[in-house]
Amino acid sequence: MTFPRPSAPSAVRWIARTLEEAGHETWVVGGAVRDVLLGLPSVDWDLTTRARPGQVQRLFRRTVPIGVEHGTVGVLARDGTLYEVTTFRRDVETDGRHAVVSFAETVEDDLARRDFTINAIAWHPLRDELLDPFGGIDDLEQRVLRTVGTPANRFSEDYLRILRALRFAGRFRLRIDSETWSALSAAVNRLTGLSAERIREELLKILEADGTPSIALDLYRTSGALGVLFAELTAMIDEDGQAEGDAWAELLQVLDRLPRGRPYLRLAALLRPLTGEEALAVLLRLRLSNAQVDETHRRAAAPPLPPEEADDETFRRWLSLVGARRLSAVARLDLARADVGPCAESRDGPEGVVASWKRAREVLSDHPPLEVGDLALDGRDLIRMGYKPGPRFGELLERLLSWVLEDPSRNRSETLEQEARRVADELDMEARDG
């Protein structure tokens, strides 16, 4: 198999030339080399050099101290692009989560500490020379994922490499080497020692990428990582680790049908078979921001669109429950699910979902009141009417909203005041004296 030769941006050659002319051996390493060899576009061009961080900072006018203590300096090119330049390193001590490193003298030492052979290929941008001491190019040709060195040792250095292996195998459609797979599967229980942030970022990278996230996620299942990290999803897996019926396979097909670059939409789809409480537990465990938890949870918990033939009130109530701004996202989830096979969401198949989506948009075009904030009466009006502020204000306003959803023409202040007094009497709300 003939691989394309790397061709880096001119800024990469400028950085390498500057360092080399100052006597510091410099190579391009990491994902950029791997991706170019696979014929994929590469954005992140990282360099490794014998120069120490202070020497790099003195050679370039514009630098950013990204991680000087770990040997990394960011060099700003003329166009403002930031390139990471890291001193050759070698591992001194590891604990399964972090490594203590020291500076090394050779690029071979630096490559020896990397996780997989396909990531341990270096390219010299000035000499157009590839350095491949661990057979990464052969593994790319054979479509094999293999660790650098002994697999069990490599995973024990940083258990995040288990998840990286599953992601790389899925993204590049690689077969995981049998020894690597055995060591990986034996170590999945150690994933609980990783931080939530590292687990989250690996999952989001799978959900964001091109191709089929289903491959990597099914490797989570077969390796046991799914049960360790996302036990809530294992209801679709039987005791032997096989998919229960077609539920898991269909869920993976749904993910593949959703657009790339929308990781939180895919995450909502992944969690949609769960109960609302289970989905929320996963999101909180991943330590997403409050806004991300709320939005993803609402998408995951949203009921399917009503059928096209439902009346306007049914659509208004659905839009009120789900939120008008989530219509597009939830419709995409319904459409992806309907495209896979028979299910509650599909009704008449994808065409039925599209028809329901159009009906919902038609209902929205009339700008009906859908939230308490849309009512022509609010808490200040209730106070003006003589009611004491209290927790029942919210209940009363929700009752008014439900009444208006039935008939939006009721959303007039005078009409709402009359209904508010009736509901207040039912709720036995106190009026202020005098």
Secondary structure, DSSP 8 states (H G I E B T S, - for coil): ---------HHHHHHHHHHHHTT--EEEETHHHHHHHTT------EEEESS-HHHHHHH-SSEEEEEGGGTEEEEE-TTS-EEEEEE-EEEEEE-BS-EEEEE-S-HHHHHHTSSBGGG--EEETTTTEEE-TT-HHHHHHHTEE-BSS-HHHHHHHBTHHHHHHHHHHHHHT-EE-HHHHHHHHHTGGGGGGS-HHHHHHHHHHHHHSSS-HHHHHHHHHHHTHHHHH-GGGGGGB-TTS-BSTTHHHHHHHHHHHS-TT-HHHHHHHHHTTS-HHHHHHHHHHTT--HHHHHHHHHHHH------TTS-HHHHHHHHHHH-GGGHHHHHHHHHHHHHHSS-TTTTTSHHHHHHHHHHHHHHHTT----SGGGSS--HHHHHHTTB--STHHHHHHHHHHHHHHH-GGG-SHHHHHHHHHHHHHHTT--B---
